[in-house]
Amino acid sequence: MDYAKLDAPLAQAIDADGDPGTRVLPVIIRLTGPARGPEHDILRGHGVEPPEGDRTVATATLSADDIGALSDRPWVLALTLSARRHPLAPSDG
């Protein structure tokens, strides 16, 4: 696993106790360029829906094993733990 490509929260979540093959984490995958040919197939093989067209960002829920395998690919730029998004609170004014 290439920890240099993981953000700190993702690295901590992977290192937490538990089975890395069954624990799943929501991640954002940033690629060095659009997924074409073999990259497209590899992403699908790990359960990632490849980004369309010229997009270079994908999201997925992956096991620690899949995250490790993708982090070792030279065309994967970075992997970050996806945070749950909440709507902004209504303004009081």
Backbone as JSON Lines, residues from 0, in Angstrom:
{"i":0,"aa":"M","n":[0.84,-1.17,0.0],"ca":[0.0,0.0,0.0],"c":[0.89,1.24,0.0]}
{"i":1,"aa":"D","n":[0.56,2.18,-0.88],"ca":[1.33,3.42,-0.97],"c":[0.66,4.47,-0.08]}
{"i":2,"aa":"Y","n":[1.11,4.56,1.18],"ca":[0.51,5.49,2.13],"c":[0.71,6.95,1.74]}
{"i":3,"aa":"A","n":[1.67,7.23,0.89],"ca":[1.89,8.61,0.45],"c":[0.7,9.13,-0.36]}
{"i":4,"aa":"K","n":[-0.09,8.23,-0.93],"ca":[-1.25,8.64,-1.73],"c":[-2.53,8.76,-0.9]}
{"i":5,"aa":"L","n":[-2.48,8.37,0.37],"ca":[-3.66,8.4,1.24],"c":[-3.64,9.63,2.12]}
{"i":6,"aa":"D","n":[-4.82,10.24,2.34],"ca":[-4.87,11.33,3.3],"c":[-4.85,10.73,4.71]}
{"i":7,"aa":"A","n":[-4.55,11.54,5.72],"ca":[-4.4,11.05,7.08],"c":[-5.65,10.34,7.6]}
{"i":8,"aa":"P","n":[-6.87,10.9,7.43],"ca":[-8.04,10.19,7.94],"c":[-8.23,8.81,7.3]}
{"i":9,"aa":"L","n":[-7.93,8.67,6.01],"ca":[-8.07,7.38,5.36],"c":[-7.03,6.4,5.89]}
{"i":10,"aa":"A","n":[-5.8,6.85,6.04],"ca":[-4.75,5.98,6.58],"c":[-5.11,5.51,7.98]}
{"i":11,"aa":"Q","n":[-5.65,6.39,8.81],"ca":[-6.06,6.01,10.17],"c":[-7.2,5.0,10.13]}
{"i":12,"aa":"A","n":[-8.17,5.2,9.24],"ca":[-9.3,4.28,9.14],"c":[-8.84,2.9,8.69]}
{"i":13,"aa":"I","n":[-7.88,2.85,7.8],"ca":[-7.36,1.57,7.32],"c":[-6.59,0.85,8.42]}
{"i":14,"aa":"D","n":[-5.84,1.61,9.21],"ca":[-5.04,1.01,10.27],"c":[-5.85,0.65,11.52]}
{"i":15,"aa":"A","n":[-7.12,1.04,11.57],"ca":[-7.97,0.71,12.72],"c":[-8.14,-0.8,12.8]}
{"i":16,"aa":"D","n":[-8.45,-1.26,13.98],"ca":[-8.65,-2.7,14.18],"c":[-9.77,-3.22,13.29]}
{"i":17,"aa":"G","n":[-9.64,-4.45,12.87],"ca":[-10.67,-5.08,12.04],"c":[-10.05,-5.78,10.85]}
{"i":18,"aa":"D","n":[-10.87,-6.5,10.13],"ca":[-10.42,-7.25,8.97],"c":[-10.39,-6.33,7.75]}
{"i":19,"aa":"P","n":[-9.21,-6.08,7.16],"ca":[-9.12,-5.18,6.02],"c":[-9.85,-5.68,4.78]}
{"i":20,"aa":"G","n":[-10.19,-6.95,4.74],"ca":[-10.91,-7.48,3.59],"c":[-12.4,-7.24,3.65]}
{"i":21,"aa":"T","n":[-12.93,-7.04,4.85],"ca":[-14.38,-6.86,4.99],"c":[-14.79,-5.45,5.36]}
{"i":22,"aa":"R","n":[-13.91,-4.68,5.98],"ca":[-14.25,-3.31,6.36],"c":[-14.3,-2.46,5.1]}
{"i":23,"aa":"V","n":[-15.34,-1.68,4.94],"ca":[-15.46,-0.84,3.75],"c":[-15.48,0.63,4.15]}
{"i":24,"aa":"L","n":[-14.89,1.45,3.28],"ca":[-14.75,2.87,3.55],"c":[-15.17,3.67,2.32]}
{"i":25,"aa":"P","n":[-15.85,4.8,2.53],"ca":[-16.19,5.66,1.39],"c":[-14.96,6.48,0.99]}
{"i":26,"aa":"V","n":[-14.57,6.4,-0.27],"ca":[-13.35,7.09,-0.7],"c":[-13.59,7.91,-1.97]}
{"i":27,"aa":"I","n":[-12.74,8.9,-2.13],"ca":[-12.65,9.68,-3.36],"c":[-11.33,9.31,-4.0]}
{"i":28,"aa":"I","n":[-11.36,8.95,-5.27],"ca":[-10.18,8.51,-6.0],"c":[-9.85,9.56,-7.05]}
{"i":29,"aa":"R","n":[-8.65,10.12,-6.98],"ca":[-8.2,11.1,-7.97],"c":[-7.17,10.44,-8.88]}
{"i":30,"aa":"L","n":[-7.41,10.52,-10.18],"ca":[-6.54,9.89,-11.17],"c":[-5.64,10.93,-11.81]}
{"i":31,"aa":"T","n":[-4.53,10.49,-12.37],"ca":[-3.61,11.4,-13.05],"c":[-4.15,11.86,-14.39]}
{"i":32,"aa":"G","n":[-5.11,11.14,-14.94],"ca":[-5.74,11.47,-16.22],"c":[-7.0,10.64,-16.36]}
{"i":33,"aa":"P","n":[-7.72,10.83,-17.44],"ca":[-8.94,10.05,-17.66],"c":[-8.64,8.54,-17.7]}
{"i":34,"aa":"A","n":[-9.57,7.75,-17.17],"ca":[-9.41,6.29,-17.17],"c":[-9.72,5.76,-18.57]}
{"i":35,"aa":"R","n":[-8.75,5.12,-19.15],"ca":[-8.91,4.56,-20.49],"c":[-8.41,3.11,-20.48]}
{"i":36,"aa":"G","n":[-8.96,2.29,-21.33],"ca":[-8.48,0.92,-21.52],"c":[-8.29,0.14,-20.25]}
{"i":37,"aa":"P","n":[-7.04,-0.27,-19.97],"ca":[-6.79,-1.13,-18.8],"c":[-7.15,-0.46,-17.48]}
{"i":38,"aa":"E","n":[-6.93,0.86,-17.37],"ca":[-7.27,1.55,-16.12],"c":[-8.77,1.44,-15.85]}
{"i":39,"aa":"H","n":[-9.55,1.6,-16.9],"ca":[-11.01,1.49,-16.8],"c":[-11.39,0.11,-16.26]}
{"i":40,"aa":"D","n":[-10.79,-0.93,-16.81],"ca":[-11.1,-2.3,-16.4],"c":[-10.64,-2.58,-14.97]}
{"i":41,"aa":"I","n":[-9.48,-2.06,-14.6],"ca":[-8.96,-2.28,-13.24],"c":[-9.87,-1.61,-12.22]}
{"i":42,"aa":"L","n":[-10.29,-0.37,-12.51],"ca":[-11.21,0.3,-11.59],"c":[-12.49,-0.52,-11.4]}
{"i":43,"aa":"R","n":[-13.08,-0.97,-12.5],"ca":[-14.3,-1.78,-12.42],"c":[-14.04,-3.06,-11.62]}
{"i":44,"aa":"G","n":[-12.88,-3.66,-11.8],"ca":[-12.54,-4.87,-11.07],"c":[-12.47,-4.68,-9.57]}
{"i":45,"aa":"H","n":[-12.22,-3.45,-9.14],"ca":[-12.18,-3.14,-7.71],"c":[-13.5,-2.54,-7.22]}
{"i":46,"aa":"G","n":[-14.52,-2.53,-8.08],"ca":[-15.82,-2.03,-7.66],"c":[-16.01,-0.54,-7.82]}
{"i":47,"aa":"V","n":[-15.17,0.1,-8.63],"ca":[-15.25,1.54,-8.85],"c":[-15.89,1.79,-10.21]}
{"i":48,"aa":"E","n":[-16.89,2.65,-10.25],"ca":[-17.46,3.07,-11.53],"c":[-16.53,4.14,-12.09]}
{"i":49,"aa":"P","n":[-15.83,3.84,-13.18],"ca":[-14.85,4.81,-13.72],"c":[-15.53,6.13,-14.1]}
{"i":50,"aa":"P","n":[-14.82,7.23,-13.9],"ca":[-15.38,8.52,-14.3],"c":[-15.56,8.57,-15.82]}
{"i":51,"aa":"E","n":[-16.57,9.3,-16.25],"ca":[-16.88,9.38,-17.68],"c":[-16.09,10.49,-18.35]}
{"i":52,"aa":"G","n":[-15.88,10.33,-19.64],"ca":[-15.23,11.36,-20.44],"c":[-13.84,11.7,-19.94]}
{"i":53,"aa":"D","n":[-13.59,12.98,-19.81],"ca":[-12.27,13.45,-19.37],"c":[-12.18,13.69,-17.87]}
{"i":54,"aa":"R","n":[-13.16,13.25,-17.12],"ca":[-13.14,13.43,-15.66],"c":[-12.07,12.55,-15.03]}
{"i":55,"aa":"T","n":[-11.53,13.01,-13.93],"ca":[-10.44,12.29,-13.27],"c":[-10.72,12.0,-11.8]}
{"i":56,"aa":"V","n":[-11.98,12.09,-11.38],"ca":[-12.34,11.82,-9.99],"c":[-13.47,10.82,-9.96]}
{"i":57,"aa":"A","n":[-13.35,9.82,-9.09],"ca":[-14.39,8.82,-8.9],"c":[-14.63,8.66,-7.4]}
{"i":58,"aa":"T","n":[-15.79,8.19,-7.05],"ca":[-16.09,7.86,-5.66],"c":[-16.51,6.4,-5.6]}
{"i":59,"aa":"A","n":[-16.26,5.78,-4.45],"ca":[-16.63,4.38,-4.28],"c":[-16.59,4.03,-2.8]}
{"i":60,"aa":"T","n":[-17.18,2.91,-2.46],"ca":[-17.07,2.34,-1.14],"c":[-16.23,1.08,-1.3]}
{"i":61,"aa":"L","n":[-15.03,1.11,-0.72],"ca":[-14.04,0.07,-0.99],"c":[-13.51,-0.57,0.29]}
{"i":62,"aa":"S","n":[-13.05,-1.8,0.16],"ca":[-12.36,-2.45,1.26],"c":[-10.95,-1.89,1.35]}
{"i":63,"aa":"A","n":[-10.33,-2.09,2.49],"ca":[-8.95,-1.65,2.67],"c":[-8.04,-2.36,1.67]}
{"i":64,"aa":"D","n":[-8.35,-3.6,1.35],"ca":[-7.55,-4.34,0.37],"c":[-7.62,-3.67,-1.01]}
{"i":65,"aa":"D","n":[-8.83,-3.27,-1.42],"ca":[-8.99,-2.6,-2.72],"c":[-8.29,-1.25,-2.72]}
{"i":66,"aa":"I","n":[-8.38,-0.52,-1.61],"ca":[-7.71,0.77,-1.51],"c":[-6.21,0.58,-1.66]}
{"i":67,"aa":"G","n":[-5.67,-0.44,-1.0],"ca":[-4.24,-0.71,-1.1],"c":[-3.82,-1.05,-2.51]}
{"i":68,"aa":"A","n":[-4.62,-1.88,-3.18],"ca":[-4.29,-2.26,-4.55],"c":[-4.32,-1.05,-5.49]}
{"i":69,"aa":"L","n":[-5.33,-0.2,-5.33],"ca":[-5.41,0.99,-6.19],"c":[-4.3,1.99,-5.88]}
{"i":70,"aa":"S","n":[-3.93,2.11,-4.61],"ca":[-2.88,3.07,-4.25],"c":[-1.54,2.71,-4.89]}
{"i":71,"aa":"D","n":[-1.35,1.45,-5.22],"ca":[-0.1,1.01,-5.85],"c":[-0.06,1.27,-7.35]}
{"i":72,"aa":"R","n":[-1.16,1.7,-7.93],"ca":[-1.2,1.99,-9.37],"c":[-0.6,3.36,-9.65]}
{"i":73,"aa":"P","n":[0.28,3.47,-10.64],"ca":[0.93,4.77,-10.92],"c":[-0.03,5.83,-11.43]}
{"i":74,"aa":"W","n":[-1.17,5.45,-11.97],"ca":[-2.13,6.4,-12.51],"c":[-3.15,6.86,-11.48]}
{"i":75,"aa":"V","n":[-3.04,6.35,-10.24],"ca":[-3.87,6.85,-9.15],"c":[-3.07,7.91,-8.42]}
{"i":76,"aa":"L","n":[-3.58,9.13,-8.42],"ca":[-2.88,10.27,-7.83],"c":[-3.05,10.31,-6.32]}
{"i":77,"aa":"A","n":[-4.3,10.15,-5.84],"ca":[-4.57,10.27,-4.41],"c":[-5.88,9.58,-4.07]}
{"i":78,"aa":"L","n":[-5.98,9.14,-2.83],"ca":[-7.22,8.58,-2.29],"c":[-7.51,9.3,-0.98]}
{"i":79,"aa":"T","n":[-8.74,9.76,-0.82],"ca":[-9.12,10.46,0.4],"c":[-10.39,9.84,0.97]}
{"i":80,"aa":"L","n":[-10.5,9.91,2.29],"ca":[-11.7,9.43,2.95],"c":[-12.81,10.43,2.68]}
{"i":81,"aa":"S","n":[-13.92,9.94,2.19],"ca":[-15.05,10.81,1.88],"c":[-15.82,11.09,3.17]}
{"i":82,"aa":"A","n":[-16.08,12.35,3.44],"ca":[-16.82,12.73,4.63],"c":[-18.29,12.86,4.28]}
{"i":83,"aa":"R","n":[-19.12,12.56,5.23],"ca":[-20.56,12.73,5.02],"c":[-20.87,14.22,4.93]}
{"i":84,"aa":"R","n":[-21.63,14.59,3.94],"ca":[-21.97,15.99,3.72],"c":[-23.32,16.3,4.34]}
{"i":85,"aa":"H","n":[-23.42,17.47,4.94],"ca":[-24.67,17.93,5.55],"c":[-25.07,19.25,4.91]}
{"i":86,"aa":"P","n":[-26.36,19.49,4.81],"ca":[-26.77,20.79,4.26],"c":[-26.39,21.91,5.22]}
{"i":87,"aa":"L","n":[-26.18,23.08,4.66],"ca":[-25.89,24.23,5.49],"c":[-27.08,24.56,6.35]}
{"i":88,"aa":"A","n":[-26.82,25.05,7.54],"ca":[-27.91,25.45,8.43],"c":[-28.58,26.69,7.88]}
{"i":89,"aa":"P","n":[-29.89,26.82,8.04],"ca":[-30.56,28.03,7.57],"c":[-30.05,29.26,8.3]}
{"i":90,"aa":"S","n":[-30.0,30.36,7.62],"ca":[-29.51,31.59,8.26],"c":[-30.59,32.15,9.19]}
{"i":91,"aa":"D","n":[-30.15,32.83,10.21],"ca":[-31.07,33.4,11.2],"c":[-31.48,34.82,10.82]}
{"i":92,"aa":"G","n":[-31.16,35.24,9.66],"ca":[-31.39,36.65,9.36],"c":[-32.42,36.81,8.4]}
